[in-house]
Amino acid sequence: MSRPETRKLDPREKHFWTPGPSAGLDLFLRHLAPEKRVDQSVRPVLYIHGATFPSALSVAHRFDG
C-alpha cells in the first residue's frame, strides 16, 4: 500500500508512519519541535484529530506571534 505524500509547512517538521492497531491501518505522525525551549516547565502537547481535517492546518498553522 502506498502512502500519500505529505507536505511540510515548516522545514523543522518530521513525519513518521507507524503500524496501527488493526492490519492495514497505519498512523501518520507529524512532529514539530519548538524553535527553542526557554521554560522547562512547559510540556509537549499530543494532538489527536479525526480523518476529516488535515493535521497540517490545525497543528502547524501560524498565528501572529
mmCIF file of the N, C-alpha and C atoms, coordinates in Angstrom:
data_MODEL
# 
_entry.id   MODEL 
# 
loop_
_atom_site.group_PDB 
_atom_site.id 
_atom_site.type_symbol 
_atom_site.label_atom_id 
_atom_site.label_alt_id 
_atom_site.label_comp_id 
_atom_site.label_asym_id 
_atom_site.label_entity_id 
_atom_site.label_seq_id 
_atom_site.pdbx_PDB_ins_code 
_atom_site.Cartn_x 
_atom_site.Cartn_y 
_atom_site.Cartn_z 
_atom_site.occupancy 
_atom_site.B_iso_or_equiv 
_atom_site.pdbx_formal_charge 
_atom_site.auth_seq_id 
_atom_site.auth_comp_id 
_atom_site.auth_asym_id 
_atom_site.auth_atom_id 
_atom_site.pdbx_PDB_model_num 
ATOM 1   N N  . MET A 1 1  ? 0.844   -1.179 0.000  1.00 0.00 ? 1  MET A N  1 
ATOM 2   C CA . MET A 1 1  ? 0.000   0.000  0.000  1.00 0.00 ? 1  MET A CA 1 
ATOM 3   C C  . MET A 1 1  ? 0.892   1.247  0.000  1.00 0.00 ? 1  MET A C  1 
ATOM 4   N N  . SER A 1 2  ? 0.666   2.149  -0.934 1.00 0.00 ? 2  SER A N  1 
ATOM 5   C CA . SER A 1 2  ? 1.486   3.361  -0.984 1.00 0.00 ? 2  SER A CA 1 
ATOM 6   C C  . SER A 1 2  ? 0.892   4.419  -0.061 1.00 0.00 ? 2  SER A C  1 
ATOM 7   N N  . ARG A 1 3  ? 1.768   5.205  0.505  1.00 0.00 ? 3  ARG A N  1 
ATOM 8   C CA . ARG A 1 3  ? 1.334   6.257  1.422  1.00 0.00 ? 3  ARG A CA 1 
ATOM 9   C C  . ARG A 1 3  ? 1.273   7.579  0.675  1.00 0.00 ? 3  ARG A C  1 
ATOM 10  N N  . PRO A 1 4  ? 0.302   8.413  1.005  1.00 0.00 ? 4  PRO A N  1 
ATOM 11  C CA . PRO A 1 4  ? 0.203   9.708  0.317  1.00 0.00 ? 4  PRO A CA 1 
ATOM 12  C C  . PRO A 1 4  ? 1.371   10.617 0.686  1.00 0.00 ? 4  PRO A C  1 
ATOM 13  N N  . GLU A 1 5  ? 1.735   11.491 -0.226 1.00 0.00 ? 5  GLU A N  1 
ATOM 14  C CA . GLU A 1 5  ? 2.775   12.478 0.042  1.00 0.00 ? 5  GLU A CA 1 
ATOM 15  C C  . GLU A 1 5  ? 2.250   13.470 1.069  1.00 0.00 ? 5  GLU A C  1 
ATOM 16  N N  . THR A 1 6  ? 3.087   13.857 1.993  1.00 0.00 ? 6  THR A N  1 
ATOM 17  C CA . THR A 1 6  ? 2.706   14.853 2.984  1.00 0.00 ? 6  THR A CA 1 
ATOM 18  C C  . THR A 1 6  ? 3.638   16.036 2.869  1.00 0.00 ? 6  THR A C  1 
ATOM 19  N N  . ARG A 1 7  ? 3.057   17.206 2.746  1.00 0.00 ? 7  ARG A N  1 
ATOM 20  C CA . ARG A 1 7  ? 3.822   18.430 2.580  1.00 0.00 ? 7  ARG A CA 1 
ATOM 21  C C  . ARG A 1 7  ? 4.172   19.027 3.940  1.00 0.00 ? 7  ARG A C  1 
ATOM 22  N N  . LYS A 1 8  ? 5.383   19.506 4.074  1.00 0.00 ? 8  LYS A N  1 
ATOM 23  C CA . LYS A 1 8  ? 5.794   20.156 5.305  1.00 0.00 ? 8  LYS A CA 1 
ATOM 24  C C  . LYS A 1 8  ? 5.502   21.648 5.212  1.00 0.00 ? 8  LYS A C  1 
ATOM 25  N N  . LEU A 1 9  ? 4.800   22.181 6.210  1.00 0.00 ? 9  LEU A N  1 
ATOM 26  C CA . LEU A 1 9  ? 4.545   23.616 6.266  1.00 0.00 ? 9  LEU A CA 1 
ATOM 27  C C  . LEU A 1 9  ? 5.667   24.344 6.990  1.00 0.00 ? 9  LEU A C  1 
ATOM 28  N N  . ASP A 1 10 ? 6.489   23.589 7.690  1.00 0.00 ? 10 ASP A N  1 
ATOM 29  C CA . ASP A 1 10 ? 7.627   24.136 8.417  1.00 0.00 ? 10 ASP A CA 1 
ATOM 30  C C  . ASP A 1 10 ? 8.811   23.203 8.147  1.00 0.00 ? 10 ASP A C  1 
ATOM 31  N N  . PRO A 1 11 ? 9.952   23.721 7.763  1.00 0.00 ? 11 PRO A N  1 
ATOM 32  C CA . PRO A 1 11 ? 11.085  22.843 7.441  1.00 0.00 ? 11 PRO A CA 1 
ATOM 33  C C  . PRO A 1 11 ? 11.567  22.003 8.628  1.00 0.00 ? 11 PRO A C  1 
ATOM 34  N N  . ARG A 1 12 ? 11.198  22.386 9.865  1.00 0.00 ? 12 ARG A N  1 
ATOM 35  C CA . ARG A 1 12 ? 11.609  21.620 11.047 1.00 0.00 ? 12 ARG A CA 1 
ATOM 36  C C  . ARG A 1 12 ? 10.727  20.398 11.285 1.00 0.00 ? 12 ARG A C  1 
ATOM 37  N N  . GLU A 1 13 ? 9.628   20.281 10.576 1.00 0.00 ? 13 GLU A N  1 
ATOM 38  C CA . GLU A 1 13 ? 8.713   19.152 10.777 1.00 0.00 ? 13 GLU A CA 1 
ATOM 39  C C  . GLU A 1 13 ? 9.384   17.830 10.446 1.00 0.00 ? 13 GLU A C  1 
ATOM 40  N N  . LYS A 1 14 ? 9.025   16.803 11.195 1.00 0.00 ? 14 LYS A N  1 
ATOM 41  C CA . LYS A 1 14 ? 9.444   15.439 10.902 1.00 0.00 ? 14 LYS A CA 1 
ATOM 42  C C  . LYS A 1 14 ? 8.183   14.595 10.778 1.00 0.00 ? 14 LYS A C  1 
ATOM 43  N N  . HIS A 1 15 ? 8.154   13.730 9.788  1.00 0.00 ? 15 HIS A N  1 
ATOM 44  C CA . HIS A 1 15 ? 6.993   12.879 9.541  1.00 0.00 ? 15 HIS A CA 1 
ATOM 45  C C  . HIS A 1 15 ? 7.346   11.419 9.784  1.00 0.00 ? 15 HIS A C  1 
ATOM 46  N N  . PHE A 1 16 ? 6.414   10.691 10.392 1.00 0.00 ? 16 PHE A N  1 
ATOM 47  C CA . PHE A 1 16 ? 6.614   9.284  10.695 1.00 0.00 ? 16 PHE A CA 1 
ATOM 48  C C  . PHE A 1 16 ? 5.333   8.510  10.397 1.00 0.00 ? 16 PHE A C  1 
ATOM 49  N N  . TRP A 1 17 ? 5.467   7.276  9.987  1.00 0.00 ? 17 TRP A N  1 
ATOM 50  C CA . TRP A 1 17 ? 4.346   6.348  9.837  1.00 0.00 ? 17 TRP A CA 1 
ATOM 51  C C  . TRP A 1 17 ? 4.589   5.199  10.815 1.00 0.00 ? 17 TRP A C  1 
ATOM 52  N N  . THR A 1 18 ? 3.547   4.767  11.484 1.00 0.00 ? 18 THR A N  1 
ATOM 53  C CA . THR A 1 18 ? 3.667   3.660  12.415 1.00 0.00 ? 18 THR A CA 1 
ATOM 54  C C  . THR A 1 18 ? 2.473   2.721  12.238 1.00 0.00 ? 18 THR A C  1 
ATOM 55  N N  . PRO A 1 19 ? 2.676   1.424  12.406 1.00 0.00 ? 19 PRO A N  1 
ATOM 56  C CA . PRO A 1 19 ? 1.551   0.494  12.263 1.00 0.00 ? 19 PRO A CA 1 
ATOM 57  C C  . PRO A 1 19 ? 0.466   0.793  13.302 1.00 0.00 ? 19 PRO A C  1 
ATOM 58  N N  . GLY A 1 20 ? -0.779  0.723  12.871 1.00 0.00 ? 20 GLY A N  1 
ATOM 59  C CA . GLY A 1 20 ? -1.905  0.947  13.767 1.00 0.00 ? 20 GLY A CA 1 
ATOM 60  C C  . GLY A 1 20 ? -2.325  -0.337 14.457 1.00 0.00 ? 20 GLY A C  1 
ATOM 61  N N  . PRO A 1 21 ? -3.422  -0.287 15.216 1.00 0.00 ? 21 PRO A N  1 
ATOM 62  C CA . PRO A 1 21 ? -3.870  -1.446 15.977 1.00 0.00 ? 21 PRO A CA 1 
ATOM 63  C C  . PRO A 1 21 ? -4.513  -2.538 15.122 1.00 0.00 ? 21 PRO A C  1 
ATOM 64  N N  . SER A 1 22 ? -4.899  -2.206 13.900 1.00 0.00 ? 22 SER A N  1 
ATOM 65  C CA . SER A 1 22 ? -5.542  -3.173 13.001 1.00 0.00 ? 22 SER A CA 1 
ATOM 66  C C  . SER A 1 22 ? -4.687  -3.371 11.757 1.00 0.00 ? 22 SER A C  1 
ATOM 67  N N  . ALA A 1 23 ? -4.744  -4.566 11.201 1.00 0.00 ? 23 ALA A N  1 
ATOM 68  C CA . ALA A 1 23 ? -3.995  -4.850 9.970  1.00 0.00 ? 23 ALA A CA 1 
ATOM 69  C C  . ALA A 1 23 ? -4.420  -3.888 8.866  1.00 0.00 ? 23 ALA A C  1 
ATOM 70  N N  . GLY A 1 24 ? -3.443  -3.303 8.179  1.00 0.00 ? 24 GLY A N  1 
ATOM 71  C CA . GLY A 1 24 ? -3.731  -2.393 7.083  1.00 0.00 ? 24 GLY A CA 1 
ATOM 72  C C  . GLY A 1 24 ? -3.994  -0.960 7.511  1.00 0.00 ? 24 GLY A C  1 
ATOM 73  N N  . LEU A 1 25 ? -3.958  -0.686 8.810  1.00 0.00 ? 25 LEU A N  1 
ATOM 74  C CA . LEU A 1 25 ? -4.190  0.672  9.310  1.00 0.00 ? 25 LEU A CA 1 
ATOM 75  C C  . LEU A 1 25 ? -2.869  1.236  9.808  1.00 0.00 ? 25 LEU A C  1 
ATOM 76  N N  . ASP A 1 26 ? -2.359  2.267  9.134  1.00 0.00 ? 26 ASP A N  1 
ATOM 77  C CA . ASP A 1 26 ? -1.135  2.938  9.551  1.00 0.00 ? 26 ASP A CA 1 
ATOM 78  C C  . ASP A 1 26 ? -1.489  4.310  10.092 1.00 0.00 ? 26 ASP A C  1 
ATOM 79  N N  . LEU A 1 27 ? -0.728  4.765  11.046 1.00 0.00 ? 27 LEU A N  1 
ATOM 80  C CA . LEU A 1 27 ? -0.952  6.071  11.647 1.00 0.00 ? 27 LEU A CA 1 
ATOM 81  C C  . LEU A 1 27 ? 0.154   7.026  11.210 1.00 0.00 ? 27 LEU A C  1 
ATOM 82  N N  . PHE A 1 28 ? -0.237  8.241  10.849 1.00 0.00 ? 28 PHE A N  1 
ATOM 83  C CA . PHE A 1 28 ? 0.709   9.262  10.424 1.00 0.00 ? 28 PHE A CA 1 
ATOM 84  C C  . PHE A 1 28 ? 0.993   10.177 11.605 1.00 0.00 ? 28 PHE A C  1 
ATOM 85  N N  . LEU A 1 29 ? 2.265   10.396 11.888 1.00 0.00 ? 29 LEU A N  1 
ATOM 86  C CA . LEU A 1 29 ? 2.671   11.261 12.993 1.00 0.00 ? 29 LEU A CA 1 
ATOM 87  C C  . LEU A 1 29 ? 3.444   12.450 12.439 1.00 0.00 ? 29 LEU A C  1 
ATOM 88  N N  . ARG A 1 30 ? 3.078   13.625 12.893 1.00 0.00 ? 30 ARG A N  1 
ATOM 89  C CA . ARG A 1 30 ? 3.740   14.862 12.481 1.00 0.00 ? 30 ARG A CA 1 
ATOM 90  C C  . ARG A 1 30 ? 4.357   15.473 13.735 1.00 0.00 ? 30 ARG A C  1 
ATOM 91  N N  . HIS A 1 31 ? 5.690   15.626 13.755 1.00 0.00 ? 31 HIS A N  1 
ATOM 92  C CA . HIS A 1 31 ? 6.389   16.184 14.921 1.00 0.00 ? 31 HIS A CA 1 
ATOM 93  C C  . HIS A 1 31 ? 6.934   17.551 14.565 1.00 0.00 ? 31 HIS A C  1 
ATOM 94  N N  . LEU A 1 32 ? 6.587   18.534 15.375 1.00 0.00 ? 32 LEU A N  1 
ATOM 95  C CA . LEU A 1 32 ? 7.094   19.889 15.182 1.00 0.00 ? 32 LEU A CA 1 
ATOM 96  C C  . LEU A 1 32 ? 7.645   20.377 16.517 1.00 0.00 ? 32 LEU A C  1 
ATOM 97  N N  . ALA A 1 33 ? 8.948   20.300 16.651 1.00 0.00 ? 33 ALA A N  1 
ATOM 98  C CA . ALA A 1 33 ? 9.603   20.723 17.891 1.00 0.00 ? 33 ALA A CA 1 
ATOM 99  C C  . ALA A 1 33 ? 9.634   22.248 17.971 1.00 0.00 ? 33 ALA A C  1 
ATOM 100 N N  . PRO A 1 34 ? 9.662   22.793 19.179 1.00 0.00 ? 34 PRO A N  1 
ATOM 101 C CA . PRO A 1 34 ? 9.764   24.256 19.308 1.00 0.00 ? 34 PRO A CA 1 
ATOM 102 C C  . PRO A 1 34 ? 11.119  24.734 18.804 1.00 0.00 ? 34 PRO A C  1 
ATOM 103 N N  . GLU A 1 35 ? 11.161  25.987 18.371 1.00 0.00 ? 35 GLU A N  1 
ATOM 104 C CA . GLU A 1 35 ? 12.429  26.540 17.912 1.00 0.00 ? 35 GLU A CA 1 
ATOM 105 C C  . GLU A 1 35 ? 13.459  26.527 19.026 1.00 0.00 ? 35 GLU A C  1 
ATOM 106 N N  . LYS A 1 36 ? 13.038  26.899 20.205 1.00 0.00 ? 36 LYS A N  1 
ATOM 107 C CA . LYS A 1 36 ? 13.903  26.810 21.378 1.00 0.00 ? 36 LYS A CA 1 
ATOM 108 C C  . LYS A 1 36 ? 12.995  26.663 22.593 1.00 0.00 ? 36 LYS A C  1 
ATOM 109 N N  . ARG A 1 37 ? 13.477  25.941 23.551 1.00 0.00 ? 37 ARG A N  1 
ATOM 110 C CA . ARG A 1 37 ? 12.692  25.693 24.757 1.00 0.00 ? 37 ARG A CA 1 
ATOM 111 C C  . ARG A 1 37 ? 13.270  26.532 25.883 1.00 0.00 ? 37 ARG A C  1 
ATOM 112 N N  . VAL A 1 38 ? 12.587  27.617 26.212 1.00 0.00 ? 38 VAL A N  1 
ATOM 113 C CA . VAL A 1 38 ? 13.077  28.550 27.224 1.00 0.00 ? 38 VAL A CA 1 
ATOM 114 C C  . VAL A 1 38 ? 12.653  28.100 28.619 1.00 0.00 ? 38 VAL A C  1 
ATOM 115 N N  . ASP A 1 39 ? 11.380  27.742 28.758 1.00 0.00 ? 39 ASP A N  1 
ATOM 116 C CA . ASP A 1 39 ? 10.817  27.378 30.058 1.00 0.00 ? 39 ASP A CA 1 
ATOM 117 C C  . ASP A 1 39 ? 10.680  25.859 30.143 1.00 0.00 ? 39 ASP A C  1 
ATOM 118 N N  . GLN A 1 40 ? 11.463  25.221 30.996 1.00 0.00 ? 40 GLN A N  1 
ATOM 119 C CA . GLN A 1 40 ? 11.450  23.757 31.109 1.00 0.00 ? 40 GLN A CA 1 
ATOM 120 C C  . GLN A 1 40 ? 10.150  23.232 31.711 1.00 0.00 ? 40 GLN A C  1 
ATOM 121 N N  . SER A 1 41 ? 9.339   24.105 32.306 1.00 0.00 ? 41 SER A N  1 
ATOM 122 C CA . SER A 1 41 ? 8.070   23.653 32.885 1.00 0.00 ? 41 SER A CA 1 
ATOM 123 C C  . SER A 1 41 ? 6.985   23.492 31.807 1.00 0.00 ? 41 SER A C  1 
ATOM 124 N N  . VAL A 1 42 ? 7.220   24.024 30.606 1.00 0.00 ? 42 VAL A N  1 
ATOM 125 C CA . VAL A 1 42 ? 6.263   23.886 29.508 1.00 0.00 ? 42 VAL A CA 1 
ATOM 126 C C  . VAL A 1 42 ? 6.361   22.469 28.966 1.00 0.00 ? 42 VAL A C  1 
ATOM 127 N N  . ARG A 1 43 ? 5.229   21.790 28.856 1.00 0.00 ? 43 ARG A N  1 
ATOM 128 C CA . ARG A 1 43 ? 5.204   20.389 28.435 1.00 0.00 ? 43 ARG A CA 1 
ATOM 129 C C  . ARG A 1 43 ? 4.791   20.258 26.976 1.00 0.00 ? 43 ARG A C  1 
ATOM 130 N N  . PRO A 1 44 ? 5.243   19.198 26.307 1.00 0.00 ? 44 PRO A N  1 
ATOM 131 C CA . PRO A 1 44 ? 4.804   18.937 24.931 1.00 0.00 ? 44 PRO A CA 1 
ATOM 132 C C  . PRO A 1 44 ? 3.303   18.623 24.896 1.00 0.00 ? 44 PRO A C  1 
ATOM 133 N N  . VAL A 1 45 ? 2.709   18.796 23.733 1.00 0.00 ? 45 VAL A N  1 
ATOM 134 C CA . VAL A 1 45 ? 1.291   18.528 23.541 1.00 0.00 ? 45 VAL A CA 1 
ATOM 135 C C  . VAL A 1 45 ? 1.134   17.432 22.499 1.00 0.00 ? 45 VAL A C  1 
ATOM 136 N N  . LEU A 1 46 ? 0.289   16.449 22.789 1.00 0.00 ? 46 LEU A N  1 
ATOM 137 C CA . LEU A 1 46 ? -0.058  15.415 21.820 1.00 0.00 ? 46 LEU A CA 1 
ATOM 138 C C  . LEU A 1 46 ? -1.436  15.766 21.285 1.00 0.00 ? 46 LEU A C  1 
ATOM 139 N N  . TYR A 1 47 ? -1.510  16.046 19.994 1.00 0.00 ? 47 TYR A N  1 
ATOM 140 C CA . TYR A 1 47 ? -2.759  16.447 19.361 1.00 0.00 ? 47 TYR A CA 1 
ATOM 141 C C  . TYR A 1 47 ? -3.258  15.295 18.494 1.00 0.00 ? 47 TYR A C  1 
ATOM 142 N N  . ILE A 1 48 ? -4.453  14.816 18.779 1.00 0.00 ? 48 ILE A N  1 
ATOM 143 C CA . ILE A 1 48 ? -5.043  13.723 18.010 1.00 0.00 ? 48 ILE A CA 1 
ATOM 144 C C  . ILE A 1 48 ? -6.301  14.261 17.355 1.00 0.00 ? 48 ILE A C  1 
ATOM 145 N N  . HIS A 1 49 ? -6.440  14.020 16.058 1.00 0.00 ? 49 HIS A N  1 
ATOM 146 C CA . HIS A 1 49 ? -7.609  14.545 15.353 1.00 0.00 ? 49 HIS A CA 1 
ATOM 147 C C  . HIS A 1 49 ? -8.194  13.462 14.467 1.00 0.00 ? 49 HIS A C  1 
ATOM 148 N N  . GLY A 1 50 ? -9.374  13.739 13.955 1.00 0.00 ? 50 GLY A N  1 
ATOM 149 C CA . GLY A 1 50 ? -10.052 12.799 13.063 1.00 0.00 ? 50 GLY A CA 1 
ATOM 150 C C  . GLY A 1 50 ? -9.523  12.876 11.649 1.00 0.00 ? 50 GLY A C  1 
ATOM 151 N N  . ALA A 1 51 ? -10.083 12.090 10.785 1.00 0.00 ? 51 ALA A N  1 
ATOM 152 C CA . ALA A 1 51 ? -9.598  11.977 9.411  1.00 0.00 ? 51 ALA A CA 1 
ATOM 153 C C  . ALA A 1 51 ? -10.204 13.021 8.477  1.00 0.00 ? 51 ALA A C  1 
ATOM 154 N N  . THR A 1 52 ? -11.096 13.856 8.955  1.00 0.00 ? 52 THR A N  1 
ATOM 155 C CA . THR A 1 52 ? -11.780 14.790 8.055  1.00 0.00 ? 52 THR A CA 1 
ATOM 156 C C  . THR A 1 52 ? -11.130 16.165 7.983  1.00 0.00 ? 52 THR A C  1 
ATOM 157 N N  . PHE A 1 53 ? -10.109 16.419 8.796  1.00 0.00 ? 53 PHE A N  1 
ATOM 158 C CA . PHE A 1 53 ? -9.450  17.724 8.794  1.00 0.00 ? 53 PHE A CA 1 
ATOM 159 C C  . PHE A 1 53 ? -7.943  17.502 8.832  1.00 0.00 ? 53 PHE A C  1 
ATOM 160 N N  . PRO A 1 54 ? -7.189  18.080 7.911  1.00 0.00 ? 54 PRO A N  1 
ATOM 161 C CA . PRO A 1 54 ? -5.749  17.811 7.828  1.00 0.00 ? 54 PRO A CA 1 
ATOM 162 C C  . PRO A 1 54 ? -4.974  18.324 9.043  1.00 0.00 ? 54 PRO A C  1 
ATOM 163 N N  . SER A 1 55 ? -4.043  17.523 9.511  1.00 0.00 ? 55 SER A N  1 
ATOM 164 C CA . SER A 1 55 ? -3.256  17.890 10.693 1.00 0.00 ? 55 SER A CA 1 
ATOM 165 C C  . SER A 1 55 ? -2.398  19.127 10.443 1.00 0.00 ? 55 SER A C  1 
ATOM 166 N N  . ALA A 1 56 ? -1.916  19.314 9.234  1.00 0.00 ? 56 ALA A N  1 
ATOM 167 C CA . ALA A 1 56 ? -1.052  20.465 8.950  1.00 0.00 ? 56 ALA A CA 1 
ATOM 168 C C  . ALA A 1 56 ? -1.781  21.772 9.198  1.00 0.00 ? 56 ALA A C  1 
ATOM 169 N N  . LEU A 1 57 ? -3.057  21.814 8.866  1.00 0.00 ? 57 LEU A N  1 
ATOM 170 C CA . LEU A 1 57 ? -3.811  23.052 9.048  1.00 0.00 ? 57 LEU A CA 1 
ATOM 171 C C  . LEU A 1 57 ? -4.130  23.333 10.516 1.00 0.00 ? 57 LEU A C  1 
ATOM 172 N N  . SER A 1 58 ? -4.240  22.299 11.306 1.00 0.00 ? 58 SER A N  1 
ATOM 173 C CA . SER A 1 58 ? -4.607  22.511 12.700 1.00 0.00 ? 58 SER A CA 1 
ATOM 174 C C  . SER A 1 58 ? -3.396  22.564 13.641 1.00 0.00 ? 58 SER A C  1 
ATOM 175 N N  . VAL A 1 59 ? -2.317  21.879 13.311 1.00 0.00 ? 59 VAL A N  1 
ATOM 176 C CA . VAL A 1 59 ? -1.153  21.826 14.200 1.00 0.00 ? 59 VAL A CA 1 
ATOM 177 C C  . VAL A 1 59 ? -0.080  22.824 13.794 1.00 0.00 ? 59 VAL A C  1 
ATOM 178 N N  . ALA A 1 60 ? 0.242   22.908 12.532 1.00 0.00 ? 60 ALA A N  1 
ATOM 179 C CA . ALA A 1 60 ? 1.342   23.749 12.080 1.00 0.00 ? 60 ALA A CA 1 
ATOM 180 C C  . ALA A 1 60 ? 0.888   25.143 11.631 1.00 0.00 ? 60 ALA A C  1 
ATOM 181 N N  . HIS A 1 61 ? -0.373  25.490 11.868 1.00 0.00 ? 61 HIS A N  1 
ATOM 182 C CA . HIS A 1 61 ? -0.865  26.813 11.475 1.00 0.00 ? 61 HIS A CA 1 
ATOM 183 C C  . HIS A 1 61 ? -0.180  27.888 12.312 1.00 0.00 ? 61 HIS A C  1 
ATOM 184 N N  . ARG A 1 62 ? 0.255   28.935 11.663 1.00 0.00 ? 62 ARG A N  1 
ATOM 185 C CA . ARG A 1 62 ? 0.958   30.007 12.346 1.00 0.00 ? 62 ARG A CA 1 
ATOM 186 C C  . ARG A 1 62 ? 0.004   31.159 12.669 1.00 0.00 ? 62 ARG A C  1 
ATOM 187 N N  . PHE A 1 63 ? 0.016   31.565 13.924 1.00 0.00 ? 63 PHE A N  1 
ATOM 188 C CA . PHE A 1 63 ? -0.731  32.742 14.343 1.00 0.00 ? 63 PHE A CA 1 
ATOM 189 C C  . PHE A 1 63 ? 0.266   33.879 14.537 1.00 0.00 ? 63 PHE A C  1 
ATOM 190 N N  . ASP A 1 64 ? -0.207  35.092 14.548 1.00 0.00 ? 64 ASP A N  1 
ATOM 191 C CA . ASP A 1 64 ? 0.673   36.233 14.745 1.00 0.00 ? 64 ASP A CA 1 
ATOM 192 C C  . ASP A 1 64 ? 1.312   36.138 16.136 1.00 0.00 ? 64 ASP A C  1 
ATOM 193 N N  . GLY A 1 65 ? 2.614   35.929 16.183 1.00 0.00 ? 65 GLY A N  1 
ATOM 194 C CA . GLY A 1 65 ? 3.322   35.852 17.464 1.00 0.00 ? 65 GLY A CA 1 
ATOM 195 C C  . GLY A 1 65 ? 3.372   34.463 18.005 1.00 0.00 ? 65 GLY A C  1 
# 
